[in-house]
């Protein structure tokens, strides 16, 4: 067992560091940088920042989050406040979701698209009265801001909330922990947010996250984030968790990572994100790339994102080729690693649509070695989001 687990740790760390090869002189630091180091974090370059990849070990941190509550620092992500006249209608020109019909304080997963339906970024958009609070990926945030500023009408303003930090508390004990600290958060349903108070200061909290577990994302001024991090980790149910476990958790949950499983060459339909294109938008169109997306919804895309069950103890990493029974290349792996929950390797990637049916036998080729795989349903580990009214 030690061999595959060790390879998994090395794989995750290398994959994360591959995303940002810039020298340390150009890297920004998080508001909690010294706090992470005091907790024993191993810091790596990621999305232009020095960020914690692990503290006590990726496997241990992964399993802790699945069983208790893990605290992730995601302050590298971009927090934007978009406001102005008919802002929902303006945003709908770039995003395929039904923002006009989004209730107040509700979140929606959506996609910033180019005119050819390529995905510029995936994001979370929340209606807050007449404004929209949007969280975008850290590596793409400055490009996203440019896209919004140049493509939205002049009377719509994009404010980059660079003074805000962002923490994610994830896991089955997250609500229990946070309710003790900030009463009332337990009343939030999945994909719902609201204004709260921490230590007498305004704090925005949503019931969301990117691990497949129940949890919360907490936006707070960077000057106050250490007080919050200390308060959370003083609870014995909470441990700080690094990027390595965040990556393995989201892979088990079948959630795509921008820059790996999503990019400007993939469309929402290819990526299996049809749920992000609401019924009204399919009927009306009027969003970037609508012609191509509507055609793919009707006729099917040329490729599809799928999961892979790997018949090996060795993880298969991003970039491995997908081959059919005759050795022809039919796709590529975009994420892969060892699943701590399932105790076996898993992966996801894109294959030609004729090969996308669940159970289809294929092979992966990595560094000259072949691995037998089967197309698998995702998520690999069931989501455990908190649905109001659910038993």
C-alpha positions as CSV (number, residue, x, y, z in Angstrom):
1,X,0.0,0.0,0.0
2,X,2.8,2.4,0.8
3,X,3.9,2.5,-2.9
4,X,0.7,3.7,-4.5
5,X,0.0,6.2,-1.6
6,X,3.5,7.7,-1.9
7,X,3.1,8.0,-5.7
8,X,-0.3,9.7,-5.1
9,X,1.2,12.3,-2.8
10,X,4.0,13.0,-5.3
11,X,1.6,13.1,-8.2
12,X,-0.7,15.6,-6.6
13,X,2.1,17.9,-5.5
14,X,3.8,17.8,-8.9
15,X,0.5,18.4,-10.7
16,X,-0.3,21.5,-8.6
17,X,3.2,22.9,-9.0
18,X,3.0,22.4,-12.7
19,X,0.2,24.9,-12.9
20,X,2.5,27.8,-11.9
21,X,6.2,27.6,-12.9
22,X,7.0,31.3,-12.1
23,X,9.8,32.0,-9.7
24,X,9.1,32.8,-6.1
25,X,10.1,36.5,-6.6
26,X,6.9,37.0,-8.7
27,X,4.5,35.1,-6.3
28,X,2.0,36.8,-4.1
29,X,1.3,35.8,-0.6
30,X,-2.0,35.0,1.1
31,X,-3.2,37.0,4.1
32,X,-2.7,33.8,6.1
33,X,0.8,33.1,4.8
34,X,2.6,33.2,8.1
35,X,-0.3,31.3,9.8
36,X,0.1,28.5,7.3
37,X,3.8,28.3,7.9
38,X,3.3,28.2,11.6
39,X,1.1,25.2,11.2
40,X,3.8,23.3,9.3
41,X,2.5,23.8,5.8
42,X,4.5,22.9,2.8
43,X,4.1,25.9,0.4
44,X,4.1,25.6,-3.4
45,X,3.5,28.0,-6.3
46,X,-0.1,27.9,-7.4
47,X,-2.2,30.4,-9.4
48,X,0.4,33.1,-8.8
49,X,0.5,32.6,-5.0
50,X,2.5,30.7,-2.5
51,X,0.0,28.3,-1.2
52,X,-0.1,25.3,1.3
53,X,-0.2,22.0,-0.5
54,X,-0.2,19.9,2.7
55,X,0.3,20.0,6.4
56,X,0.5,16.5,7.9
57,X,0.0,14.6,4.6
58,X,-2.5,14.6,1.7
59,X,-4.1,11.2,2.5
60,X,-4.6,12.1,6.2
61,X,-6.0,15.5,5.3
62,X,-8.3,14.0,2.7
63,X,-9.8,11.4,5.0
64,X,-10.1,14.0,7.8
65,X,-12.3,16.2,5.6
66,X,-14.4,13.2,4.6
67,X,-15.1,12.4,8.3
68,X,-14.9,15.7,10.2
69,X,-14.3,19.3,9.0
70,X,-11.3,20.7,6.9
71,X,-10.4,24.3,6.6
72,X,-9.1,25.4,3.2
73,X,-7.6,28.8,2.4
74,X,-9.0,29.8,-1.1
75,X,-8.1,33.5,-0.8
76,X,-6.3,33.3,-4.1
77,X,-9.7,33.1,-5.9
78,X,-11.2,36.3,-7.3
79,X,-14.2,37.9,-5.5
80,X,-16.0,40.3,-7.7
81,X,-19.1,42.5,-7.1
82,X,-20.9,43.3,-10.4
83,X,-23.5,46.0,-10.3
84,X,-25.3,48.5,-12.5
85,X,-28.4,48.9,-14.6
86,X,-30.0,45.5,-15.6
87,X,-26.9,43.7,-14.5
88,X,-28.5,40.3,-14.7
89,X,-29.5,40.8,-18.3
90,X,-26.0,42.1,-19.1
91,X,-24.3,39.1,-17.5
92,X,-26.6,36.7,-19.4
93,X,-24.9,37.8,-22.6
94,X,-21.7,36.1,-21.4
95,X,-23.1,33.3,-19.1
96,X,-25.6,30.6,-20.1
97,X,-27.4,30.5,-16.8
98,X,-30.8,32.0,-15.9
99,X,-29.6,34.9,-13.8
100,X,-32.8,36.9,-14.2
101,X,-34.7,34.2,-12.5
102,X,-32.2,33.6,-9.8
103,X,-33.8,34.3,-6.3
104,X,-32.1,36.7,-3.9
105,X,-29.2,35.1,-1.9
106,X,-29.1,32.1,-4.2
107,X,-25.9,30.8,-5.9
108,X,-25.6,29.4,-9.4
109,X,-22.7,27.6,-10.9
110,X,-22.0,29.1,-14.4
111,X,-19.5,29.6,-17.1
112,X,-17.8,32.6,-18.7
113,X,-17.9,31.8,-22.4
114,X,-16.2,33.1,-25.5
115,X,-18.0,33.7,-28.8
116,X,-17.2,30.1,-30.0
117,X,-18.6,28.5,-26.8
118,X,-15.2,27.9,-25.3
119,X,-15.0,28.0,-21.5
120,X,-12.9,31.0,-20.4
121,X,-13.6,30.1,-16.7
122,X,-16.2,28.4,-14.5
123,X,-17.5,30.5,-11.6
124,X,-20.1,30.9,-8.9
125,X,-22.6,33.8,-9.2
126,X,-24.9,34.9,-6.3
127,X,-27.7,37.4,-6.5
128,X,-27.3,39.9,-3.6
129,X,-30.3,42.3,-4.2
130,X,-29.6,44.2,-7.4
131,X,-26.0,43.1,-7.5
132,X,-24.1,39.9,-8.3
133,X,-21.3,38.5,-6.2
134,X,-19.1,36.4,-8.4
135,X,-16.2,34.1,-7.4
136,X,-13.8,33.2,-10.2
137,X,-10.7,31.0,-10.3
138,X,-7.4,32.4,-9.0
139,X,-5.3,31.7,-12.0
140,X,-7.8,33.3,-14.4
141,X,-9.2,36.2,-12.3
142,X,-7.4,39.1,-13.9
143,X,-8.3,37.8,-17.4
144,X,-11.9,37.3,-16.3
145,X,-12.0,40.9,-15.0
146,X,-10.8,42.1,-18.3
147,X,-13.4,40.0,-20.1
148,X,-16.2,41.4,-18.0
149,X,-15.0,45.0,-18.2
150,X,-14.6,44.9,-22.0
151,X,-17.7,42.9,-22.9
152,X,-20.3,44.2,-20.4
153,X,-22.1,47.5,-21.1
154,X,-20.4,50.7,-19.8
155,X,-23.0,51.2,-17.1
156,X,-22.2,47.9,-15.5
157,X,-19.3,48.1,-13.0
158,X,-17.0,45.3,-11.9
159,X,-15.4,45.8,-8.5
160,X,-12.5,43.5,-7.6
161,X,-12.8,42.8,-3.8
162,X,-9.1,42.3,-3.4
163,X,-9.2,43.1,0.3
164,X,-11.4,40.1,1.0
165,X,-10.0,36.7,2.1
166,X,-12.0,33.5,1.4
167,X,-12.0,30.3,3.6
168,X,-13.8,27.1,2.9
169,X,-14.9,24.9,5.8
170,X,-15.8,21.5,4.3
171,X,-16.9,18.1,5.7
172,X,-19.9,16.4,7.5
173,X,-19.1,18.2,10.8
174,X,-18.7,21.7,9.1
175,X,-22.2,22.9,10.0
176,X,-21.9,21.8,13.6
177,X,-18.6,23.7,14.0
178,X,-19.6,26.9,12.3
179,X,-23.0,27.1,14.0
180,X,-21.3,27.2,17.4
181,X,-19.2,30.1,16.1
182,X,-21.7,32.0,14.0
183,X,-25.3,31.1,15.0
184,X,-27.8,30.8,12.1
185,X,-25.5,29.5,9.4
186,X,-27.0,26.0,9.8
187,X,-30.3,27.4,8.4
188,X,-28.7,27.9,5.0
189,X,-29.5,25.4,2.3
190,X,-27.0,24.2,-0.3
191,X,-26.3,27.0,-2.8
192,X,-27.7,29.7,-0.5
193,X,-25.8,32.5,1.0
194,X,-26.3,35.4,3.4
195,X,-24.8,38.2,5.5
196,X,-23.6,37.2,9.0
197,X,-21.5,38.6,11.8
198,X,-18.2,37.3,13.1
199,X,-16.8,39.0,16.1
200,X,-19.1,42.0,15.5
201,X,-17.9,42.4,11.8
202,X,-19.9,41.8,8.6
203,X,-19.1,38.3,7.1
204,X,-20.6,36.8,3.9
205,X,-21.2,33.0,4.1
206,X,-22.6,30.6,1.5
207,X,-23.3,26.9,1.9
208,X,-21.1,25.7,-1.0
209,X,-17.7,24.4,-1.8
210,X,-15.8,22.1,-4.2
211,X,-15.2,18.9,-2.3
212,X,-18.5,17.1,-2.8
213,X,-19.0,17.4,1.0
214,X,-21.4,19.7,2.9
215,X,-19.7,22.9,3.8
216,X,-19.4,26.7,3.7
217,X,-17.4,29.4,2.0
218,X,-16.7,32.4,4.2
219,X,-15.7,35.8,2.8
220,X,-14.1,38.1,5.3
221,X,-11.6,41.1,5.2
222,X,-8.0,39.9,5.0
223,X,-7.2,41.9,8.1
224,X,-9.6,39.7,10.1
225,X,-9.1,36.3,8.6
226,X,-6.5,35.0,11.1
227,X,-8.9,35.6,14.0
228,X,-11.5,33.5,12.1
229,X,-9.0,30.8,11.2
230,X,-7.8,30.6,14.8
231,X,-11.4,30.3,16.1
232,X,-12.2,27.6,13.6
233,X,-9.1,25.5,14.2
234,X,-9.5,25.8,18.0
235,X,-12.3,23.3,17.6
236,X,-10.9,19.7,17.7
237,X,-13.1,18.7,14.7
238,X,-11.3,21.2,12.4
239,X,-7.8,20.8,10.8
240,X,-6.2,23.0,8.1
241,X,-6.2,21.2,4.8
242,X,-3.9,21.9,1.8
243,X,-4.3,22.0,-2.0
244,X,-3.3,18.4,-2.4
245,X,-6.4,17.0,-0.5
246,X,-8.6,19.7,-2.2
247,X,-7.6,18.2,-5.5
248,X,-8.1,14.6,-4.6
249,X,-11.5,15.4,-3.0
250,X,-12.8,17.2,-6.0
251,X,-11.6,14.4,-8.3
252,X,-13.5,11.8,-6.2
253,X,-16.5,14.1,-6.5
254,X,-16.2,14.2,-10.3
255,X,-15.8,18.0,-10.3
256,X,-13.7,19.6,-13.1
257,X,-10.7,21.8,-12.5
258,X,-10.3,24.8,-14.8
259,X,-7.0,24.6,-16.8
260,X,-7.1,20.8,-16.7
261,X,-10.6,19.5,-17.3
262,X,-12.0,22.8,-18.7
263,X,-10.4,25.4,-21.0
264,X,-11.2,27.5,-24.1
265,X,-11.2,24.4,-26.3
266,X,-14.0,22.7,-24.4
267,X,-17.6,23.6,-24.5
268,X,-20.1,23.1,-21.6
269,X,-21.8,20.2,-23.5
270,X,-18.5,18.4,-24.0
271,X,-17.7,18.9,-20.3
272,X,-21.1,17.4,-19.3
273,X,-22.2,20.7,-17.7
274,X,-25.6,20.8,-19.4
275,X,-27.2,21.6,-16.1
276,X,-25.6,25.0,-16.2
277,X,-27.7,25.9,-19.3
278,X,-31.2,26.5,-18.1
279,X,-34.4,25.7,-20.0
280,X,-35.2,29.4,-20.7
281,X,-31.7,30.0,-22.0
282,X,-31.9,27.0,-24.3
283,X,-35.1,28.3,-25.7
284,X,-34.1,32.0,-26.1
285,X,-30.3,31.7,-26.8
286,X,-28.7,35.1,-26.7
287,X,-25.5,34.1,-24.8
288,X,-22.0,33.8,-26.1
289,X,-21.5,30.7,-28.2
290,X,-25.2,29.9,-28.2
291,X,-25.3,28.6,-31.7
292,X,-22.7,26.0,-31.2
293,X,-23.9,25.0,-27.7
294,X,-27.5,24.6,-28.9
295,X,-26.4,22.5,-31.8
296,X,-24.3,20.2,-29.5
297,X,-27.3,19.8,-27.1
298,X,-29.4,18.7,-30.1
299,X,-26.9,16.6,-32.0
300,X,-24.4,15.6,-29.4
301,X,-20.8,16.9,-29.0
302,X,-17.8,15.4,-30.7
303,X,-16.2,14.5,-27.3
304,X,-17.4,14.0,-23.8
305,X,-15.8,14.2,-20.3
306,X,-16.0,10.8,-18.6
307,X,-14.6,9.1,-15.6
308,X,-12.2,6.1,-15.7
309,X,-11.9,3.2,-13.3
310,X,-8.2,2.2,-13.6
311,X,-7.3,-1.5,-13.3
312,X,-3.9,-0.9,-11.6
313,X,-2.5,0.2,-8.3
314,X,-0.5,2.9,-10.0
315,X,-2.2,6.3,-10.6
316,X,-2.4,7.6,-14.1
317,X,-1.7,11.3,-14.5
318,X,-2.9,14.1,-16.7
319,X,-1.8,13.8,-20.3
320,X,-2.1,10.0,-20.6
321,X,-3.5,9.0,-23.9
322,X,-6.8,7.1,-24.2
323,X,-6.7,4.2,-26.7
324,X,-9.4,2.0,-28.2
325,X,-9.1,-1.8,-28.6
326,X,-7.0,-1.3,-31.8
327,X,-4.6,1.1,-30.3
328,X,-6.1,4.2,-31.9
329,X,-6.0,7.4,-29.8
330,X,-9.5,8.4,-28.9
331,X,-9.0,10.9,-26.1
332,X,-6.8,12.1,-23.2
333,X,-6.7,12.1,-19.4
334,X,-7.1,15.5,-17.9
335,X,-7.1,14.6,-14.1
336,X,-6.0,11.5,-12.3
337,X,-4.7,10.2,-9.0
338,X,-5.1,7.7,-6.2
339,X,-8.5,7.8,-4.4
340,X,-7.9,7.7,-0.6
341,X,-11.6,6.9,-0.1
342,X,-11.8,4.1,-2.6
343,X,-8.2,2.9,-2.2
344,X,-7.7,2.7,-5.9
345,X,-6.7,5.0,-8.9
346,X,-9.3,7.0,-10.7
347,X,-9.2,9.5,-13.5
348,X,-11.2,11.7,-15.8
349,X,-10.7,12.9,-19.3
350,X,-12.2,13.3,-22.7
351,X,-13.0,10.6,-25.3
352,X,-14.8,10.6,-28.6
353,X,-18.5,10.4,-28.0
354,X,-18.8,6.8,-29.4
355,X,-16.5,5.6,-26.6
356,X,-18.3,7.5,-23.8
357,X,-20.8,4.9,-22.7
358,X,-20.4,3.7,-19.1
359,X,-18.6,0.4,-19.0
360,X,-16.7,0.8,-22.3
361,X,-13.3,-0.9,-22.0
362,X,-10.4,1.2,-23.1
363,X,-6.7,1.6,-22.5
364,X,-4.6,4.4,-21.1
365,X,-1.0,4.9,-22.3
366,X,1.4,6.6,-19.9
367,X,5.2,6.7,-20.5
368,X,5.0,3.7,-22.7
369,X,3.0,1.6,-20.2
370,X,-0.6,0.5,-20.9
371,X,-3.4,0.4,-18.3
372,X,-6.8,-1.3,-18.7
373,X,-9.7,1.1,-17.8
374,X,-13.4,1.2,-18.0
375,X,-15.5,4.3,-18.5
376,X,-17.1,5.0,-15.1
377,X,-20.0,7.0,-13.8
378,X,-19.2,10.2,-11.9
379,X,-19.0,11.1,-9.1
380,X,-16.8,8.3,-7.9
381,X,-17.8,9.1,-4.3
382,X,-21.4,10.3,-3.8
383,X,-22.0,14.0,-3.1
384,X,-23.2,14.8,0.4
385,X,-24.5,18.4,0.0
386,X,-27.1,19.7,2.5
387,X,-30.5,19.8,0.8
388,X,-33.3,21.5,2.9
389,X,-36.1,19.1,3.6
390,X,-33.9,16.0,2.9
391,X,-34.1,13.3,5.5
